[in-house]
Amino acid sequence: MELTKEQEAMLNGEQGEVVERSFRLLVRLGEIYGARNMIPVGSVQVAGVSYKSIGDPGLEFLEDYARLGAKVRVLTYLNPSGMDMKSWRSLGFPEDFAAKQMRIMRAFKKMGIVTTATCTPYLCGNLPRFGEHIAWSESSAVAFANSVIGARTNREGGPSALAAAICGVTPNYGLHLDENRKPQMVINVEAELRYGSDYGALGYQVGKLVKNKIPYFRGLKDADTDQLKALGAAMAASGAVALYHVEGLTPEASLVETKGLETVNISSKDLEETYAKLNTGKDPDIAVLGCPHASLKEIALLAGKLEGKRLKKPIWICTSRLVKQAADLMGYTKRIESAGGKVVADTCMVVSPLEDMGYKTTAVDSGKAANYLPGFCKQSVVFGNLDELIGRLER
Amino acid sequence: MKGRTISPGTAEGEAIVSKEPIGFYGGIDAKTGRVIEKGHPLEGQSVTGKILVFPCGKGSTVGSYVIYGLKKNGVAPAAIVNKETETIVATGVILAGIPCVDGIDIDQIRSGERLRVKADEGLVEKI
């Protein structure tokens, strides 16, 4: 691989052991994937934050790296943690879990990483520009950044993203290159989509269909960023979609060619079948929204719908700490709490120990959550649109 | 045998060979260095101080951290030799500083043979 003088110095250990190992990791991964050089990154987002995901081996690794003086060189954010870092006790998160989770966050902070833990960094201060090279981990954020913003990132693992943050560069391969960003299949959406869950169901189905290919959507006329967030997250979970294009909506759609590509039609009936498939449970113990983390607009919408209601089962809406602060400021949090709900920050249902907190059936409106909850949290799933879910919780 | 450097360093030791891939997370105990995966051909054996030979990694990406933990706890293999090192093992051995070579015809190696691994040059020799 072609390296600059400064990069040679990093590899030769002139900038210390942590930089040397981090750079060596980037070089090796670059060689495995055929990168010719390294490119500077504008920002990083690191996965592998929840104690539930990384366990003691990950915790010990991060503490060692912090102790050895690891420091990030670019704006670096974290994926969701295993719990709400402020209200974990009142939400019922286990004490020993909390202690380990706090050690993980301290190690990241020592490295200079912003410990706002979210899968939507682009909604709270880590927003790349079109064409900017970044190294992000979280699969839904990768899909959003590549597709909706037009920034460029591969799906990084936790350690490779951390190494990119420590060295300020990433190997130049995959989605960093023009030739790998072309669509490979056209998805013609005939179904009418209204709710976020409709986009989640569509994403779930298309992800299964295209696996790791790049889909090009036609027929999605007026999806907003929340709906595109839901679509990309579901495709990244059920398949490995890291980039998609939407005719008329995403920035690279008009720059790419679709001639001669296989076309698949998605009808309302297809979506109904997906809804049925994702429903594995009947009576929810809890509903959890905000997968990916809710925007302020989504929290405001929920607060409006819960106005004057009193739910029989709890509802959580997960978001980032910064968006929660805005929701507090606007009185949305209070309105949701008055109805028996919670606005939960820093964490999400997929990486939290739901199964250890006594929940067996969880209601969601997210295709991504519906995909992961049965395996990761041993939950039966009720999948439906926001109005249906609220109706279920009132009964 | 000549392969590719994954992580530099030199080591000598007794080979322990698995024909099956190894998933380190849930597969090897980071505290003891023993293989704990049920039904794995190496179940119950220790990899500590040995040249661990297997085709490739498998399973959770947390496996990288387990490899690091093995080294930190002083129970790591002396070196790793693969047919093809994928990213989980590559990440683990580089973070931990365990010598590792891939691109080796591992069918030529039997458990119990003594090997010398010169990972900087991508070399694996029988002694």
Interface residues (C-beta under 8 A of the other chain):
Chain A: R21 R24 L25 R28 L29 I32 G48 S53 I54 G55 D56 P57 G58 E60 F61 D64 G157 G158 P159 S160
Chain B: I6 S7 Y25 A30 T61 V62 S64 Y65 V66 Y68 G69 K72 T85 E86 T87 I88 A90 T91 I94 L95 G97
